[in-house]
Each structure stands twice: as C-alpha cells, then as structure tokens.
C-alpha cells in the first residue's frame, strides 16, 4: 500500500525540487520497495500558490494549510519530508498536527534545531535537559529527541542558522544591497544567484540541467522574488509571536474588565446600599468572607490579585519597549511569557497569604 508523502520544499525553491524523485517514489524500480503517493505543494506566495492574506505568515500557518490540503485530498494520515526551510514547516506539522502527520524525514543537519532556553519554553527546556542527561536512550524520557541529537558537532555539520553557515544566510545577511537589487530587478540576477547556490551544493548542480535551473528560477520569479524573502524573514517567529500576542491581549482585556467593571459595580452597589438595606462596609464584608470555604477564598483572592499583578508586570514590559530595548520578535515573545508566568506565580502567592 502506498504511503502519502508530503514534500515541503525549501527557499528559494519550489515544486521543481521534487521533479527528479517523484517517479522513483511513486513507482519504485525494485520489487518490494515502498511506494508513496507524493504531494508537492508550493509554500503560499511561492510558485503558483496565492499569497497569504496575513502580512507575515509563520511556519505554523503554512503547516496548517498543508495539513488541511492533505485532509482535503482524502489522506487521514501521512508522512512529510522537508529540508532547509521546508524542515521548519515539517517541525510545525510534527508539533501541532501529530495526529495526522505521523513521521518526518529530513536531510537538514541537527544544529538547525535551536537549544531550548529557560525563558523561552520552560517545559521544553526541562524536557531537553532530561533527554540530554539520558542521551535520549530511556523510553518515555526522550521528549521527541534522538540519541544522535547529542553527538559532538563536527565541522562537517555546519550551523544553518549562522549568517555564514548557509546559502540563504549568506545571501540575505545584512550588508550592501547590491545583491537584493540584482535579484529583485533582474531575472538574470536571480538566475545567477540560484546557480551559485547550486554550485555550493554540488549535488544540485549534477541533478539539474541548465533548462531545469531556468524552470527553478521562474518558480521564484513568477510571484516576485520578494515573496519568499518576506516569508524567510517572518516565518521563524511569527507563529510564536502571534501566540503570545493573543494570550497577552486576552489577559489585558480580561483583567482590565475585572478591574474597571468590578470597581463600577462595587461603587454602584455601595451607593445603593442604604436604599436596599445592604451592608457593604468593610467589617460586614470581612465577616461574610470569613464564612466561605478555603477554596472559595483562595479563588476570590487570586481573581482579585491577578489583574493588579498582570498590569504591574506588563506595564514594566511596555516601559522597556519605550526605551527601545526588548523590542525584537524573540524578546517580545520571551518577555511576554515571563509576564504571564510572573502573573500566575505572584497571584498564587498573594492568594495564599
């Protein structure tokens, strides 16, 4: 039975990348070899695919679109392959769509994976420490890692995220804009850059003829060369940035409603108390709360403490933005989760005092 295979291309790149292997995968030359149903979509905004309506879609959004595509084609489960930037999409498929994407294959070296940090994702960081300590050899304590993830790095395994460690890194690193003008204003400039990229990857030079390289270039030129560039710059952090922005924005509205709404409700009830015979003086309220169960007291104190602590910590975060610091995407994400964590911890402490 053929296995559905989703092929996620890299950048710059496109569906031409898979043109040499589709027949080999769908109709294996040797009897008994596994066959695949190969699906090779273009990243939205590249090749013949329409642009996202979102300004800077992240890899998580691309993974969602690809997962929906596989479901629409009738594949309940599938495997995925991706290298370079395509591997980033595969990581999102494995992380957020593990019920449908059952396995991921890549030729991207391990150093592409960033080491989790304490302030980035606490639980991921703890899982990383446990897996590193056990060398991912203990079932149940691998947390998605493999023992090869912790092998010593060698010069033959370059870091693809360093400015000088990858073709795309060298091509799009900050510096003179001559390369950008050459690629975006001239098809020949884009062709020269892609051919140079293929020469750095010697196997690609051997794999693609001159005519196929022109096809390769056209797939990058049709939507405008700036389309994949925008994706490359925005993809690494946009999904995570959108997540923390959503949570922080929601907390800001909820806590603001609790603070302002609670104040107005209590002030109105306090003024109307003499008319209805209510006892809302401090002594009466304290006596009434004293009769509550412990759980109810803790919950009430936590609900009252959370708005104050959140706006206190988040206010400091905004003040740091006013100074121009902590304003990069990763810093916005990191400080956002620090505010959320500090709010929960401090509110919990105040609730038990």
C-alpha positions in Angstrom: 0.0 0.0 0.0 1.4 3.4 -1.0 2.1 5.9 1.8 1.0 9.5 1.4 4.1 11.7 1.4 4.0 15.5 1.7 7.1 17.1 0.2 7.9 20.6 1.7 10.3 22.5 -0.5 12.9 24.9 0.7 13.6 28.6 -0.1 14.5 29.6 -2.6 12.9 26.7 -4.3 9.7 25.2 -5.4 8.0 22.1 -6.8 10.8 21.7 -9.2 12.9 20.4 -6.3 10.9 17.2 -6.3 10.7 16.7 -10.1 13.6 14.2 -10.1 12.3 11.9 -7.4 8.5 11.7 -7.9 8.7 8.8 -10.3 11.2 6.9 -8.1 8.9 7.3 -5.2 5.6 6.6 -6.8 6.9 3.7 -9.0 9.9 2.0 -7.3 12.3 0.3 -9.7 12.8 -2.7 -7.5 10.0 -5.1 -6.3 9.2 -4.9 -2.7 10.3 -1.3 -2.2 7.8 1.0 -0.5 5.7 3.2 -2.8 4.4 6.7 -2.0 1.6 9.0 -3.1 3.7 12.2 -3.4 2.1 15.6 -2.8 4.3 18.6 -3.5 2.6 21.9 -2.7 4.2 25.3 -3.0 4.5 27.5 0.1 1.8 30.1 -0.2 3.3 33.1 -2.0 5.8 31.0 -3.9 5.4 29.4 -7.4 1.8 29.2 -8.4 0.3 29.4 -4.9 -1.6 32.5 -3.9 -0.2 34.8 -1.2 -1.5 34.6 2.4 -3.9 37.3 3.4 -1.8 37.6 6.6 1.1 40.1 6.3 3.7 37.7 7.7 2.5 34.1 7.9 4.6 31.9 10.1 5.6 28.3 9.5 2.8 27.2 11.8 0.3 28.8 9.4 1.9 27.1 6.4 1.8 23.8 8.3 -1.9 24.3 9.0 -2.6 24.9 5.3 -0.6 21.9 4.2 -2.4 19.6 6.8 -5.7 20.9 5.5 -4.6 20.2 2.0 -3.8 16.6 2.8 -7.1 16.1 4.6 -8.9 17.6 1.6 -7.2 15.1 -0.7 -8.5 12.3 1.5 -5.4 11.4 3.5 -6.2 10.8 7.1 -2.5 10.1 7.9 0.7 10.9 6.1 4.4 11.4 6.4 6.4 14.5 5.5 9.8 15.4 4.1 11.4 18.8 4.3 14.9 20.2 4.4 16.3 23.7 4.9 13.2 25.9 5.3 10.9 23.0 4.4 12.1 21.3 7.6 10.8 24.3 9.6 7.3 23.6 8.2 7.7 19.8 9.0 8.6 20.7 12.6 5.3 22.6 12.9 3.5 19.6 11.4 5.1 17.3 13.9 4.4 19.7 16.8 0.8 20.8 16.0 -0.6 18.1 13.7 0.9 14.9 15.2 -2.4 13.1 14.9 -2.3 13.2 11.1 1.5 13.7 10.3 2.9 10.5 11.7 6.6 10.9 10.7 9.0 13.5 9.4 12.2 12.9 7.3 14.9 15.5 6.7 18.4 15.9 5.5 18.9 19.1 7.4 21.8 18.8 9.9 20.9 18.7 13.6 22.4 22.1 14.5 19.4 23.7 12.7 17.5 23.0 15.9 17.9 25.7 18.5 18.6 24.7 22.0 15.6 25.5 24.2 16.2 28.1 26.9 14.8 28.6 30.4 13.0 31.8 29.5 11.8 30.6 26.1 9.7 27.5 26.8 10.2 26.2 30.4 8.7 22.7 29.9 10.6 22.2 26.6 13.7 23.3 28.4 13.2 20.8 31.2 12.5 18.0 28.6 15.7 18.9 26.8 17.8 18.7 30.0 16.3 15.3 30.8 16.8 14.0 27.3 20.4 15.3 27.2 21.2 13.7 30.6 19.9 10.3 29.4 21.2 10.8 25.9 17.6 10.1 24.8 18.2 6.4 25.5 15.4 6.0 28.1 11.9 5.2 26.7 9.4 7.7 28.0 12.1 10.3 28.7 13.1 11.2 25.2 10.7 14.1 24.7 11.0 13.8 20.9 14.8 13.7 20.9 17.1 11.0 19.4 20.4 10.0 20.8 22.1 11.4 17.6 20.9 14.8 18.6 23.5 14.9 21.4 26.5 13.7 19.4 29.5 16.0 19.3 29.3 18.5 16.5 31.9 18.5 13.8 32.9 21.0 11.0 31.1 18.7 8.5 27.8 19.6 10.2 27.5 23.4 9.7 25.1 25.5 11.6 22.5 26.6 9.1 21.3 29.5 11.2 24.6 31.3 11.3 25.0 34.1 8.7 27.9 32.3 7.1 26.6 28.8 7.5 24.0 28.6 4.8 23.4 29.7 1.3 20.3 31.7 2.3 22.1 33.1 5.3 25.0 34.5 3.2 22.6 35.6 0.5 20.2 37.5 2.8 22.5 38.6 5.7 22.6 42.4 6.4 25.0 44.3 4.2 25.3 46.1 0.8 22.0 46.0 -1.1 23.6 45.1 -4.5 22.6 41.5 -4.2 19.0 42.5 -3.4 18.7 44.8 -6.4 20.3 42.2 -8.6 17.8 39.5 -7.6 14.6 41.6 -7.5 15.2 43.8 -10.5 16.7 41.3 -12.9 15.7 37.8 -13.8 19.4 37.2 -14.8 20.5 38.4 -11.4 18.2 35.9 -9.7 19.3 33.2 -12.0 22.9 33.9 -11.3 22.3 33.7 -7.5 20.4 30.5 -7.8 23.0 28.9 -10.0 25.7 30.0 -7.5 23.6 28.4 -4.7 23.5 25.1 -6.8 27.3 25.2 -7.2 27.7 25.4 -3.4 25.5 22.3 -3.2 27.4 20.2 -5.8 24.8 17.5 -5.9 22.2 20.1 -7.0 24.5 21.1 -9.9 24.6 17.5 -11.0 20.9 17.0 -10.6 19.5 19.9 -12.5 20.3 20.8 -16.2 20.5 24.4 -17.4 16.9 24.3 -18.7 15.7 22.9 -15.3 17.6 25.6 -13.5 15.7 28.2 -15.6 12.5 26.5 -14.5 13.7 26.6 -11.0 14.3 30.4 -11.3 11.0 31.0 -13.0 9.2 29.5 -10.0 10.9 32.0 -7.8 10.4 34.9 -10.2 6.7 34.5 -11.0 5.3 35.6 -7.6 8.0 38.2 -7.3 11.4 37.3 -5.7 10.5 39.3 -2.6 7.7 36.9 -1.7 9.9 34.1 -0.4 12.2 36.7 1.2 9.3 38.1 3.3 8.4 34.5 4.3 12.1 33.7 5.3 12.3 36.8 7.5 8.9 36.5 9.1 8.5 32.7 9.4 10.8 31.8 12.3 9.0 33.8 14.9 5.7 34.9 13.6 3.6 32.0 14.8 5.1 32.2 18.3 4.7 36.0 18.3 1.1 35.6 17.3 0.5 33.1 20.1 1.9 35.3 22.9 0.3 38.4 21.5 -3.1 36.6 21.6 -2.6 35.5 25.2 -1.3 38.8 26.4 -4.0 40.7 24.6 -6.7 38.4 26.0 -5.3 38.8 29.6 -5.1 42.6 29.1 -8.8 42.7 28.2 -9.9 40.3 30.9 -8.0 41.9 33.7 -9.0 45.3 32.5 -12.7 44.3 32.5 -12.3 42.8 36.0 -10.6 46.0 37.4 -12.8 48.6 35.8 -16.1 46.6 35.8 -15.6 45.4 39.4 -14.9 49.0 40.5 -18.0 50.3 38.9 -20.2 47.5 40.1 -19.0 47.8 43.7 -19.2 51.7 43.7 -22.8 51.5 42.4 -23.8 48.8 44.9 -22.1 50.8 47.7 -24.1 53.9 46.8 -27.3 52.0 46.6 -26.7 50.0 49.8 -28.6 52.4 52.1 -31.7 52.3 49.8 -31.9 48.5 49.9 -30.6 47.8 53.4 -27.3 46.2 52.2 -24.3 46.0 54.5 -21.2 46.7 52.4 -19.0 48.2 55.0 -15.5 46.6 55.5 -16.5 44.8 58.7 -19.6 43.2 57.1 -17.7 42.1 54.0 -14.9 40.7 56.1 -17.3 38.8 58.3 -19.2 37.4 55.3 -16.0 36.3 53.5 -14.8 34.5 56.7 -17.7 32.1 56.4 -16.5 31.0 52.9 -14.8 27.6 52.3 -11.0 27.9 51.9 -11.1 27.1 48.2 -13.5 29.9 47.6 -11.4 32.4 49.5 -8.3 31.4 47.6 -10.1 31.6 44.2 -11.5 35.0 45.1 -8.2 36.4 46.2 -6.5 35.0 43.1 -9.1 36.6 40.9 -8.6 40.0 42.6 -4.8 39.7 42.6 -4.3 38.7 39.0 -5.4 42.0 37.4 -3.1 44.0 39.6 0.0 41.8 39.2 -0.5 41.4 35.4 -0.8 45.1 34.7 2.2 45.8 37.0 4.5 43.3 35.2 3.1 44.1 31.7 3.5 47.9 32.4 7.2 47.3 33.1 7.3 45.4 29.8 5.9 48.3 27.9 8.2 50.7 29.7 11.1 48.7 28.4 9.7 49.0 24.9 9.6 52.7 25.3 13.4 52.7 25.8 13.8 50.8 22.5 15.0 47.6 24.2 13.5 44.1 24.2 11.6 45.1 21.0 12.9 42.3 18.7 10.5 39.5 17.9 12.2 36.9 20.2 12.5 39.4 23.0 8.8 40.3 22.7 7.9 36.6 22.9 10.3 35.9 25.8 9.2 38.9 27.9 5.5 38.1 27.1 5.8 34.6 28.6 7.8 36.0 31.5 4.9 38.4 32.3 2.4 35.6 32.1 4.4 33.3 34.3 5.2 36.0 36.8 1.5 37.0 36.9 0.4 33.4 37.7 3.1 32.8 40.3 2.7 36.1 42.2 -1.1 35.9 42.1 -0.9 32.4 43.6 1.4 33.6 46.4 -0.9 36.5 47.2 -3.9 34.2 47.2 -2.4 32.1 49.9 -1.3 35.0 52.2 
